[in-house]
Amino acid sequence: MAETKGAALIIGAGDATGGAVARAFARDGLTACVTRRPRNLSDLESLVASIEADGGRAHAFGVDARDEAETVDLFNKVESDVGPIEACVFNIGANVRFPITETTARVYHKVWEMAAFSAFLAGREAARVMVPRGRGTIIFTGATAAVRGGSGYAAFAGAKHALRALAQSMARELGPKGIHVAHVVIDGAIDSAFIREVLPDATERRERDGLLVPDEIAKNYVWLHNQHRSAWTHEMDLRPWCETW
């Protein structure tokens, strides 16, 4: 592969969307820097190996994205040891469902920490390193809950609404400084091991393209990063062709 064009930092690189996004950015010439919580660091080894086997470059970091000091240290390490962060993707989900009377303060606060507070930390640190260069892309993975609160999703919808508001505020502040901030609404079930376990009709949906394919999602993230600044997209909706909305 040609000389790397900088780093793509994917915060929340699981076995579906995050991993696909990392592979896509690596194919586009960036060094994929992938993160999960320290106890899940071993899960990233196969992702890094697959990227390198495909000719790309990748590094794994064990980080609790809710911890300010760890997040600051992560960005500093990538900048000093890997290269300038050209793209930062925040991809932590935190999707839970509880009736409102069964939603404890602990659950609500934890979901907010994962999907909103950690997004703020990542967005702030990405801006800190990108603004002096006058370039960079920050992408936040959103959900249907970011635009519509569903029954049983008070905690998740509250956090994702906050994430969307963060992305809007950052886009308005950072766009004039050369930083592209985008929010991607993932509206539908993603083809993943988890979905195949919980949806009884997952196989049928998959066969008729009724599940979001991670690699197809990832193509759009790279496309957002490569958009010319004369025609930037801020919010993008991605859903299967047959999804009711």
Buried (B, 14 or more C-beta within 10 A) or exposed (E): EEEBBBBBBBBBBBBBBBBBBBBBBBBBBBBBBBBBBEEEBEBBEEBBEBBBEEEBBBBBBBBBBBBBEBBBBBBEBBBEEBBBBBBBBBBBBBBBEBEEEEBEEEBBEBBBBBBBBBBBBBBBBBBEBBBEBEBBBBBBBBBBBBBBBEEBBBBBBBBBBBBBEBBBEBBEEBBEBEBBBBBBBBBBBBBBEBBBEEBEEBEEBBEEEBBBBBBBBBBBBBEBBEEEEEEBEBBBBBBBEEBEE
